[in-house]
Amino acid sequence: MCGIFGVAGRPNTDGLREAALTLQHRGPDAFGEWEDSTARIYLAHCRLSIIDLSDAGRQPMANEDGTIQVTFNGEIYNFAELRTVLQSKGHSFRSRSDTEVIVHAYEEWGTACVERFRGIFAFGLWDGNRRRLVLARDHLGVKPLYYSICGDQLAFASEPRALLAIPGTSRALFIPAAIQFLQYTYTTGSTTIWDGVFRLPPAHVLEYDSNFATITRRNFWQVPAETDSWTLTDASERAGELLTDAVKEELVGDVPVGVFLSGGVDSSLVSAAAAKASPAINSFCVDFVDWDQSEASDAQHVAEHLGTRHHTCPVDRASFGFSAANGLTEFFQTWDEPLGDPAILPTWMISRMTREHVTVALSGDGGDELFAGYGWYQNVQADSRRKLAWFVEQLRRQAGIGRSWPEGCGDELEYYQLLHCPTFTNEELQDLFPDWTVDIKESSPGDVFKPWIHPLSEPVRKWQIVDLHSYLVDNNLTRVDRASMAHGLEVRVPLLDHRLVEFAYSLPDHVCCGEGEGKRVLRELVRRWLPTEVWNKPKQGFSFPMEQFVTQAEMVATLQTGCLVRHGLLNRGALHRLKQDSRSGTRPIKLWLLFVLEQWASIWLFQDDPSRGGDCRPAPAMIGAAL
């Protein structure tokens, strides 16, 4: 992968190179930039060389006359076949890179070119003839793309940190997003925790017309709304064909490629397809030291069956170096938006180890969302008893005697959020962050999922679509992208090939999760490809011993003297009450979320200087109306 950056409509380029170079961890192999002062456009690229390692693959990359320039992050897996089509139409190529295919595909088909791409991509393309900047993000949002608007200026980047580094930019907190983080463990949708910084949604193209400083945005792909008739046997066979094809495409590269292998269904299937196409491929897993629920032995067993060169990453407190000076800072500098999924810890560690051996790794992300693997898909289904309980709770709330979420649920969205992650009640949040009371009162559990509810979908499919647009892209894929790119590792996700996604969402509920079993299609495929020990084991949701890395006492001690308290955002008394509340079974995750927000605020919002003993200094133009 790479780091991309660009600014349109800015009268000068002062400080832009420095802003772009904040993404150098994403592309440590080379840096390129291009500008047109007359058109007021600047593009930059931090390169991680994967295909065509020569200088011919450097970016930004232009067409023959230089009227089109592109900076690109990702991989176009079908670039070879598109190249053949474009050559037949008279286009000439100077490199072997997939980037050049984007340039000529845009020349031939305009922005509709994205509908022909198979891959993971985010790019910024300048069309000099039309004085137009085009931004695009792949079908599932595997690759990130952020943008900000200030007057007639539009800037974009792979990560918010580069946008924040543009001279004159304010680091201002967007309070509704901070509340959302504390409720859901991540932020979702177009807005981010940074005021004025936005995400381009997956499967979207944004066009900025610099002549009139206008923006248009369109969606170029969506999952099918209707299901087809499938048997379990036929569906499993088709899933195997599509996965095999996707893995073969995603093994392409001019650098070493490996695979994440946890021992679960999804990673084992991806590893099996990869090992068949590339014998003795490197595989990698995490092993939590002295933990009785480690799946490292399962991964080892699968690796031995497949014949991979297997590497196990032992993880303990010392591995992270949290106790060392600046140990926490090094880790949390990865996350310029806070992410509360505890899996950020092992994902960061396995990425660090994997990069010592390969530059690209395949992962099994997406299997649960595509083939109904999460338990909540079936648990959330509303029977008559549950509907009655929700109705009664709504009446109790109207009478002023109801229970706050998560102690009580008033509808299916609140219950869905409860199954996902029971966190703070609104009353607790108001107690902890009294200055945010107005915004907290306007938020309700499950609200962020409303735009994705499809009333005509089958019962389980409905929630799969919700997860596809929220939890998958803004939690899981963001976690993997940031953790891997912190170490210059590209991670590809074969299960999220959009052809496989279209197939998975054409399956009726009873095929995906009938007879009380989730992920039936993939489990049937495992029975064909892998030993009995793999497919016969019960599903084990991802978990790990977080207390081994940071204890509740350490989190509380950090919060009591941290930036959030010193700047008056977090109420010390409310924190003490939360610490003393022995009735709260969810206290560990609550403390963890506050701890993550504290670390993020210290490094990114208030820009703590560790050499000054933790003393906070406000970032320029941050204090005031923004807070």
N, C-alpha and C positions, 0 to 999 in steps of 0.2 A: 504494500500500500504506500501511500504518499501523503504529503500535506499540501493542500491547495489553498490559495489566497488570491484575492483580487479586490480592487476598488475602482468604481466608475463614478465620474462626476466630481472628483476632487481636483482642485486647481493646482496642486503640487503633490510631489511624492515624498515629501519630508517624513522620515520615520517609517515609511512603509516597508522597506527592506527589513528593518529590525523587527517589525510586527510579524512579517512572514517567517522570519527565522525562529520565532517561538514554536514553530511546528517542526523543527529540525529532527526531533526524536522520531517523527513519523517517516521521515525520509533522510537518513543520514548519509546517503551515497553521493548526492550532488544537489546543488542549488541553482535554479535558473530564474530569470526575471525578464519581463518585456514591458515596455511602456510606449504610449503614444501621447505626448503632451498636448498635441492639438485636439485629439479626441478625449483627452482627460481620462485615460484608462491605464491601469497598472495591473499586471498579472504576475504571480510568482509560484514557484513549485519546489518543494523539497522532495527529492526522489529516493525511493527505495527500489532499486533495480531488480526486476523480476523477469521481464521478457525483453529481449534485445538489450543486452548490457552495454552495448557500444554507445558512443556519443550521439549516434543517429536517433536514439530513443530519448534524448534529453527534452525537457519541457521548460516553458511553454513551447508548444509545437504549432507550426504554421502550415497553411497550404502553399501552393507554388508562388503566388504573388503576395503573400503575407497579409491578405485581407481578412483571413480567419486565423485566430490564435486560440489555443485551448490549453488549460491546465486541468489535469485529470487524476483522480484517485480511484483505484480499483482495478478490475480486470474484465475485459469483454471476452467471454469464453468462446464465442462463435466468431471471433475476429477473422479467422482464416477463411471461412466460407463467405463472410461479408466482403472480405478483400477480393476474392475471386469474382463476386458479382460486380463490385465496383470497377475492377479492372476491365470487365467486359463492357462496361459503360464508358470506358475511355479514361479513367482516373489512373494516374501514375503514382507509385509509391517509392519513397526513398529509404524506408526502414522496414524492419520486421515487426515493429511494435503494434500493439492493439490501439494505442493512442492515435496513430495516424488514420486508422479506420474511422474513428469518430469525426475527424476533420473532413474526410471525403464523404462520409455518410451524411453529414450535415449539408455539404455542398449539393448532394444529390437529392435528399429527401427533406431538408429543413428539420425543424424540431421533431417531426414524425420519425426521425431516425431512431429515437430512443425505443420505439415500439418494436424495432428489429433486433435490439441488443439482448443477449442472454449474458447475465453477469452481475457483478456487484460494482456499482459505479456512483461517483459524484463528480461533476465537472462544471467548470465555468468556461464558457466559449464566447469570445468577442467576434461579432460580425461587423467588420469595419464598413462595409458598403451600406449597411442599414443602421450603423451606429447603435447596435443593440447587443446587450449582454444577456446570454442565455445560461441559466443554471438548471441542472437536472440531477435527480437522485433516483437510485435503482428501485425496482418493483417493491421490495420488502424493506428497504431502508437499512440494508446491511452497512452501507457506508454513510457516514454523517455529513451533513451540510448545513451550516448556519449562515445567517445573514443579518445585517443591521442597516437601518435607513436613517440618515441624518440630512434633512433638507433634500437637496438634489443628489446627495451622495449615497450610493449603495455599495456596501462591502460584503464579502463572503469569505468563508474559511471552513476548514475541516473541524476546527474546535473553537469555542468561544474565546479562548485565551488570545488568539491572534487578533480578533476584533477589538478586544479590550485594550490591546497594546497600540492601537492606532492613536497617534497624538490627538489630544482634545476629547477623547472618548471618556465618558463618565462610567465608573464602576458603581452602578446603582442596583440595589436589591429590588426585585419584583416580589412584593410580599405575598400575593396569592399563590405564586409558585413555591415559595418557601413553606407555606402552609400545606400545599399539596404534597411536597416532599415528606413532611412529617405525618401525613395521613396515609400515603401510599408507598413510601420508601423511594420514590423516584418522581420526576416531573414528566408530564406527557403532553402531547398536542403540539401546537405551533409555538407557544410561548416557552421561555426558559426562565431560570431563576434570575437571570440578568435582565434588568429593565431595558427594553429596546433591542434585545437580541432574540432572534427567532429561528426555529427549525424549519427547513423546507420539508414538508411531509414526504413519506415514501411515494414513489410512482408519480411524482409531480415535476413539471417543468415551469420555471419562472422566467419571464422575459422582462428585461428592463430597457425601455426605450429612452436613450439618453437625449434624444432630440426634445422630448416633452417631459422627461422625468416621470414617466408613467410605468406602472407594473401590472402585468397580467400573469395569472397562475392557472394551470390546468392539470387535471388528473389524467394520466395516459393509460392506466391499467387498474383493474379491480378484480377481486376473486369472484367466481361465478355464484349467482344467487340460487340457481336451481341445481338439484341433485339428479344423478343418473342412476340407472338400475345396475347394481354390481353384486356379485357373489363374493364371499370372503376369499375364496380361492383365486378367482380372476383378479380381484383387486390386489391381492398380495403379489401375484405374478407381475402385474403391471407396475406396481411400486418398485419391485426389484429391477425391472428393465429401466425405469426412469432414473432410479438411484445409480445404477451402474453407469448409465450414460453421463449423468451429472458428474460423478466422481472421475471418470476418464477425462472429461473436459477440464476439471479443476486441478488435475495433476500436472497440467501443462505449465512449463516454466523453464527458465534457464538457470535456476538455482535449486538447491535441495528442498524437497517437500516431505513433510511428515504428517502424522495424524494424532489428534488427542484421543486417548483410549481410557475411559473411566471404568469400563467393565459393564456398563449399562447397555440397554437395548440399542439406543440410537448410535452411540459412539462405536459399539461393536459392529453394527451393520456398515457404517461408513468405513471402518477399518477393514472389514472383510472385503468390501468392494475395492478399496485402495490396494490391499495386499494382493488381490487377484490381478489387478492391472499393473502393479509395481511391486514384484516380489521383494521381500526383505526390507520393506519400507520402515522407517523409524516411527515408533509409537511412544507416546508419553502419557504418564498419569501422575496424580498427586497422592501421596501417602501421608496421612496425619499420624505423627509419631505417638505411640502408646495410646491409640484410640481403638476401642473394640468394634467400632462400626465402619472401619476403613474398608473400602472396596478394592484396595490394591491387589489383593490375591485374586479377585475375579478378573481384573485387567490382565494380570500376569498369565492366568489360565487361557484367556482369549488370545493373547499375544503368542503363546506357545503353539496354540492350535493353528494360528494364521501364519506363523513363521516370521513375525516382525522382529526388528531389532528394538527391543523394549527398554525404555528408560523410566525409572521411578524417581520422583522428586520427593524426598522426605521433607516434611514441613513441620516445624515447631516454632516456638517463640523466638529462639535465637536466629532462625532463618530470616525472619523479617527485620530483625535488628531494631524492634520498637523501643528497646531499652537503651539503645545507643543514642548518642547525641545526634539530633536531626533525623533519627530513624523514621519517626512518624511523618515528618515533613517530606522526606523523600517519597514515601508511599502516597501521601495525600496530594502531592503536587500533580499526580496523575489525573485527578478528578477536578476539572475546573467548573463542573457542576456537581453538587453532592449526589452520591448514589448510595442508598442505604442497604442494598442487598449484601448480606454478609459474604456472599460468594465472591465479592471483589477481591478478598484476600487470597484464596487459593488460585483464582484465575490469574492474578498478577504473578504469583509464584511460578505456576506452570509455564506461563508465557516467558518468564525470565530464563527458566531452564531450557525450554524448547529452542529459544533463539541461539543457544550455545551450539546447537547441532544443525538446525535448518533455518531457512528464511521464510518458509510458507508452511502452514499447518491446516489440515482439514478438521472441522469439528462437527459434532452431532447436534448442534443447536437447531431447534425448530420442530423436532419430532413430536413433542407433547402438544404443541399448538396445532399441528397439522392433523395428527391422528388421535386426538382426544386422550392424551395420556394423563392429564392432571385429574386428581380425584374430585376437584370442585366442579367439574363439568357435570357429573352425575349428582353430586351432593346438593347442588344449588336448585335442582328441579323442584318446582313448587307443587306439592300435593295439597289436598284440600285442607289438611290440618295446619300446614305451614301458612297457607294463605289466610286462614282464619286468625292465626296468631299475629300476622302482620296487620290485619284489619283492626284487631283489638288494640294493638300497640299504637296505631294511628289515632284511634279514639281516645286512648289514655293520654296521648300527647296533646290532643286538642283540649282535653280537660285539665291539662297542666300537671298530670300525675304520671306521665310516661317516663320511660327509662332512656337515657342517652345511649347512642351507639358507642361501643359495641356491646353494652350490657343488654340492649334490646334492639331488634330490627323492625323497621316499619314497611319494608318492601324488598323486592328481589335484588335490587341494586345494593342495598345496605347489607343484605345477607351474602351476596357475592363478594363484597369487599371484606366482610368478616372472615370468609373462607380464605381469601387471599392473604390478608395481614391485619389482624386486630391490633390497632395502635391506640392513639390518644382519643379520648372523648373531646368534644368541642369545649366543654367546661375546663378540662385539664389544659388544653391549649391556651385558653383565655387566661388561666391562672399563670401559666408559664410565660406567656408573651402578651401581657396586658395591653401594650400599645397596638397590637394587631387585632384587637377584639372585633372591630367592625368587619374586617375581612373574614375573620373566623366564623362569625355568625352567618355570613353569606354563603359559606361552604357547607356541603352535606356529603356524607360518605356515598361513594358511587357516582357522584355527579360527573366526573370526567369520562365515565364510560357511556353516558347517554348518547353522544353522537354516533356511536358504533352499534347501537342496538338495532337489529334488523328484525322487525316483527314477523316477517314471512318465513324466516329461517326455521329449520328444525330445531328442537329445544337445545340440543348440545351444540349444534353448529352455531347458534346465536352467540354463545359465549366464546367459542373458538374465534369467531370474527372479532369480538371485543378484544381478546388477548392479542390477536394478530396486530391490531392497530395501536395497542398501548403497551401491555406488559412485555411482549416479545421485542418490539423495536426500541422502546425507550428504557427498558430495564436490561433484558438479557443481551441484546445485540450491542447496546451502548457499553455494558460492562466488558464484553469481550473485545470490542474495538479499542477502548481506552487502555485496558490492561495489556493487550498485545502490542499496540502501537507505542506504548511507553518503552518497549524494548525493541522496536523496529521489526516486529514480527507480523506478517500478513496471515490472517485467519480467513479461510473460505468455508462456506456452509452449504454443502451439496443438497441437504434436505430442503433448503430454501431456494433451489432452482425454481423459477416461477412456473415452469411446466409441471413440476412435481406438486407445487402448491395448488395449481388449478385442478389437477387430478384429485388431490386429497380433499379439496372442498367440494368435489362433485360426488363424494361418497355419502350415502345416507347414514344417519346416526347408528342404526343397528349393525352396520358393517364395521364402523369405527370402534364402538364401545358397547356392543350387545352382551347380554348374559353377564352383566356386572364386571366385565373386563375392559379396561381401556387399552387403546393402541393395539387392537386386535390384528390389524393388517400387518404392522411391523413385527408383532410377535409371531405371526404365522411365517413371515419371511425369515425370522431368526431360526425357527424350527428347521428350515430348509438349509440354512447356511452355516449354522454354528452348533456346538455341542449342547447336549441336554442341560448341563449345569447352567448355561446362560439363559435359555428361554424358560426354564422351569423355576427360576428364582423370583420371588415377589418383587414388585416395584419398590424401590427405595428412593424416596424423595431426597434431594440434595440437602445435606446438613453437615456440620462439622463443629468441633469443640471450640467455639469462639473464646470461651473463658481461658483457654490456654494461651491466647494471644493478647487479650486485654481484659482484665477483670472488671466487674461492676464497681469495685472500690476505686480502681484507677480511673474509670470513666467519670465517676462522681467527683473525685479530687480534681481532675482536669477541668470539669465544668464549673466548679465552685470558684475557681480563680481565672477562668478563661475570658476571652474577648467578648463573648455574648453577654456575660454578666457585667463586665467592666464598662461596656458601652450601653448598658441599660436595656438591652433587648430581652434577655432571659432573667426572670425574677428569681433571685437566690432563695427566697422563702418557699416559693412553689417547688423549686428543685429539691429542697430539703423535705417537703411533704411527699414528693414522689419517691424519694429515697426511703422514707419511713413507711410507705404504704405496702405492708407485707401481704395485703389481700390481692394485690395486682399480679396475676400470673403472667402478664405481658410486660412486666417491668424491664426485663433484660433488653427486649427489642426497643423499648422506649428510650432507655438510656443510650443504647447504641445509636439510635437516630439523632439524639441530641449531641452525642459525641462526634458523629460524622459531620453534623452541621457546624459544630465548634471548630473542628479541624479545617473544614472548608473556609469558614469565615476568617479564621486566623491567617491562612495562607493567601486566600484569594480576595476576600472582601475588604479586610482591614490590612492585608499585606504585612503580617507580622515579620519581623526581622529576628530570626533565631539567635543571632549574635548579641541581641540586646536583652536576652533573658526573657523573652516572651512579651515584652512591652508592645502594646498595639499602637499602630499609627494609622489614622484614617487615610484611605486612598483619596486622591484628588477628587473634588466635586461629589463625594459620596454622601456626606452628611447633609441633612436638610430635608427637603420635601420627599426625597426618595425613601427616607426611613421615618 
